[in-house]
Amino acid sequence: MRAETVYQELTDDYRREVRVEELVFEAAEAYPGLLPTREQIAGERAKKQADKAGLELEQGAFLSQLLASPRAGTHLVHAMLRPRREALDRLEAFRSSGRADLGLATVERIGNAGHVNLRNPRFLNAEDDGATAALELGVDLVLLDPACEVGVLRGSVVDHPRHAGRRVFNAGLNLTHLYHGQISFVNFMIARELGLVAKIHRGHWLGDDWEGGLEDFEEKPWLAAVESFAIGGGCQLLLVMDRVIAEEGAYFNLPARKEGIIPGNANQRLWRYVGDRVARQAILFERAFKTGEPEAAQLCDRVVARDAMDTAIAEDAAQLTSAGLVSAVANRRAMRIGQEPVDQFRRYMAVYARDQSRCLYAPALIANLEQNWRAHERRP
């Protein structure tokens, strides 16, 4: 059965929104044998990545076909831009206190800015299923709170001996979890792009029109504060920011080749900042960008001393909305539509869903993790 037909029936002819994490299991239940069940995927999660049967490949093929459909794919993209129920449940408390503890992330309103802090210190603020879900909830709260006019993404202080007492922006994908089978294809690889990253890039879809093409989203400008480094997924996040501040000595990179995966949407975004040739060097040949280098200036707007970051954040957050939030949002939306309209994003995600699932089950992935990360020696 065609993925588009399945989706149309499961969504009551596009009148119902279903997040991708639940969609694959609803499809498995409604059409036995079409996709792996919730129980089958749970059983796979108990295994190391190398020992899995590859059931997620079926999910990748299904979602690829679905996203390739202009109508069904566009509806799913919009459905993933709805605020999560957990965020709506926490909103009143956050608006009252200005703080929210989400476990692997925290949110704090400081002035007119909502600060979302990644807090996964054991893994140097790497992202995994839980951390990404927590970050998305934090982004939801900032977008929903009218007192927050600007979003700020930052890493919390870590306790790793090499970086003890320092903030780390984002160490990218938790490769230890990946090796031990704890990274979900749907919940992480797909939901991160359609949820967390897309909400920073586009905002919330709160209306009813998902076919008009006007991108009528409720969005806010976002600022990233990069301390120490932005590796992999951390670097990917910089590509959807309106402003990037980095401390002196910070660096950014996309070590996708060493990991054996696709670096999210970086393949369609990085070249717009640094050019096609340098983007290929970064993605295929592990080129890093360090503050002070010419190419790094294309990814980072401002470099400050370590002790000047708080002041810089406050200054730039104020500047982003100094002429009013309406014009700030209108300008970021206009630039985004010119660069990456929803339909382009949907088509990219269709290919990404298929190819990323294949990457996750390629024998080279495990060899890469053992050789380059020594993942077999690390505890999940």
N, C-alpha and C positions, 0 to 999 in steps of 0.2 A: 504494500500500500504506500502511496506517495506521502512524504512527510507533510506536504502542504495540506492534503486532505485530512490527515490525522489531526493536525493543528487546528484546522477549521472546526472540526467536530469537538475537540477538547475545549476549545474556547467559546463554544456556543456561537459559531459564526462570527468570531472576532468581538463578541460582546463581553468577554471575560478575560482578565489578564492573569497569566500564570508565570511565575518566575521559572527560569530555566532549570533550577535545581529540582523543582517539583514536576515540571513538565515531562522530563524524561521518565519519571516513575509513573506518572499518570498514564503516559503512553504505553508503558510496559504492562500496566494493569488492564487497560482497556483493550489492548491488542496483544494477547499472550504470544510470546515468541518474537515480537518485533524488536524489543530492546531488553537488556538485562534488568531484572527486578531489583528492588531496594535490597532484598536479602542477599542476592547474588553479589551486588556491589559491596555490601557490608562484609561479606565473606572474603572478597578480593582485598579489601583494605587491611585485613589481618596478615597479609603476605607482603614480603618484600617486592619491590617493583619487578625484579628479575623473575620472580616466581609466579606472577599473575598470568591469568589466561588470556588477557587482552580484551576483556568484555567492553572496556571503554571505547574500543575502536568502533563498535556498533553505535555508541552514542555520538561519536565524532562524525560518522557518516550521516546519521539522521539529522544532526544539527546543521551540518554543512548543506544538505539538501533543503532544509527548512529556511536557513538564512539566505540561500540563493534565490528563494521565491520572493519577488518584489513585495507582494502583499503580506504574506505570512511573516517573512523576515522583518519587514518594517514594523509590523504589529509587535513582534517579540522585542525588538530594540526599544520600542516605546514602553512596553510592559516592564522591562528591566529598569526603566528610569522612574518608576513609581517609588515613593518612600517606602521603606520596609515597615511592616507592622510593628516590629520591636521599637523602631525609632518613634513612631507615632505614640506608642504606649509610654515612652520616656520623655516626650516633648514637654509636657506641663512641668515636670520636675526640673528639667534642664532650664526652661525659661525662668523658673523661680530662683534657682540656685546659681545658674551660670556654670555649673560643673556637672560632668557625668563620667563615671568610672565604668568603662566597657570591658574591663579585663585586660586584653592585649592592646588597648588604646584608651586614651582619655580625651575628654573635650573640655575646654575652658574658654569662657567668653572674657576677653580682655579688651576693654574699650569697645570699639565697633567691630572687633575681629573675633572670629571663632577659631580657636587653636585646636587642631586635631593632632594628638601626639601618639606616634607608634610606640608601644611599650612591650617589647619582646626581648628583654636584656640577655637572657641565656644564649640566644642565637644572634646577638649583635643587631637586634631589630631587623631580622630577616622576616619575610612574609611567608605564611603558610595558610591553610584553610581558615583557622581561627583568627589569625591576625588580620587577614583581608576582610573577613566578615565584620570584625570590630571596627576597622577603618571605614567601611562603608556606612555603618551605623553612625559613626561620628560625622561623616560628611552629610548624611541625612539630617542630623540635628542642626548643623550649621546652616544648611539650606532652608530648613523649616523655621528657624528662629528669626523673626523680623529684626531683632536687636543686633544680629550679626550681619554686617554688610559685606564683609570680606572673610574668606576662608584662609587659614594658615595651616600648612602641613609641615610637621617637624618631627624629629626623632627624640625620644626620651634619653635620659642618662642610662648608660650601661655599666655593668660591673666586670666586664671582661678585663683580665690583667693588663692587656695591651692598651685598652681604652678606658680604664676605670675612672669614673667620675666625669666622663665626657659624654656629650650627646653624640649620637650616631643617627644620621638621617634614615638610611634604609640600606640593608645589606642584600636586598634582592630575594629571590626565591630561596626558601629553606632547603638546601640541597640534601641535608641529612634526612629530612622528612621525605623528600622525593625518593631517595635511595631505599628507604625503608617502607615505601608504599603508602605514605601518609599524605600525599598530595593528590587531591581529587581532580580529575580532568574537568568535570562540569563545575564543581563548586569553586575551584580555583582558576583554572586556565580560561574557562569561558565566563563564569560569573564575575571574575575580577575585571575583565575588559568591558562587559556589558553593564556591569553595576558600578563598582568603585570608580574606575578610571573614567567611564562615560559620564558619571554624575558630576565629577569635577569638571570635565570638558563641556558638558551640555546642560547640567542642572537636572531638575525634576520635570517630569511630564505630569501635569496635574489636570490637564483638560481632557477633551474627548476627541479632538481632531488629530488623528495619527496618519492621515493620508494627504493632507493639504500641502505638505512640504514647506510650511512657514516656520518650522522649528520654534514654535511658541512655548518655550520652556521657561520655568522659573529658575533662574541661575544667578550666580554671584561670581565676582572675580576671585581668583585664588593665587596665593603666594606660597612658595616653598622656601624653607630655611634649611640649607644644606650644611650640616656640620659633619666633619670627618669624611664621609663619602656617600655617594649615591650609586650603588652597584645594581646592575641588572634592572629589576623592576623599579628600583628607586630612580634610576636614570630615566626609565620610561615615563614615570610620573612627571618629570620636569618638562616633558614635551607637550603637556596639556595645561601648563601653568601660565598665568598672565605676568608673573614676576618671579624671578629666581634670585635669591640672595645666597651667597656661599661664603664660608669663612676662609681665610687665607690658608692655603695648603690643601683644601678639599679637592677631591677628584671624582670624576664620573666615568663609568664604563658600562659596556654591554657584553659580558663574557658568554654570549649565547653559544658560540661555536664550541667552546670548551665543555659546555653543559650538554649540547646536543639538542637544543630546543629552539623555538622561535621566540624572540624577545617581544612578545605581545604585539602591539601596534607600532613599535618603533620602526619597523621596516617601511611603513608608509608615512612616518612623521619625521624621523631624524634627518633625512636628506633635505627637508625644507629649511633646516637650521644650518647645517654644515656643508651641504652639497652632496651630490650622489657619490662622488669618489671617496670622500672622507667617511661618509656613512657606511660604505662597503668595507672600508678599513676597520671601522669600529665594530661592525657586526660579524664580519668574516675573518678578521685578523686581530681582533682584541685590542684595537687601539683605544687607549684611555685619554681622557681630557683632564688636565690639571689646571686649577685656577692660575691665571697669569699667562697661559698659552693663548695664541690667537683664536684657535678653534673653540676653546673653552668659553671664550667671550660670547660665542654664538649661542651657548646653552645657559649662560649665567649673566644676569644683568648687572650685578653689583657684588663686589668682593669686599669684605670687612674683616677687621680683627676679631678674634674669638670673643673678646669681652664687649664687642660693639653690636652683637647680633640682635639683642633685645631692642635696642634703640633703632636699629635699621628696620626691623620688622614694623615697629610702631610708625615710623616715618613713611614707609612705603605703603602700609595699609591705609594710612590717612590720605596719601597722594592718589591711590587708586580710586577713591570715591570723593575726592575734593570737589569735583564738578557735579556730583550727584550720582546716585547708584543707577538711575535710569540710563544715563548716557554711557556709563561704564559698561553696563550689560549690553546695550545696543551695539557698542563698538566691538566688544569681544565676539558677539554673535555674528556680526557682519564679517569679521575676519575669518571666523570658523566656517561660515557658509561658503566663502570664497575658496577656502583651502580643503575642507573635508565635510561636505554635506552628508546627511544621514545615509543617503543611498550609497555613497562611496564607502562609508564605514561598514554598512551592511554587507556589501559585496566582498570587502576585505575579510570580514569575519567569517563568511561562508567558506572561503578557501582556508583560512586560519584554523577553523574547527576541524576540518578534515586532516590537514597536514600536521597540526600540533598533536593530535591523537596518534598519528603514525610515528612522530618523533618520540613520544613517550614509551612506545613499545619497540623501538629499534634497538637491536643488540648493542649498538655503539653507545647508547645512552649510559648503560651500566658501566661499560668500559671507561667512558669519559669520567664518570663520577668516582670510580675507584682510582684512576690514574691521576686526575687533576685535583680531586677533592679529598681523596683517601676516605671516602664515605663509609667504607666497610669497617673502619676503625672508630667510627663515631657513634654515640648513642642517640637515639631519637628522642 
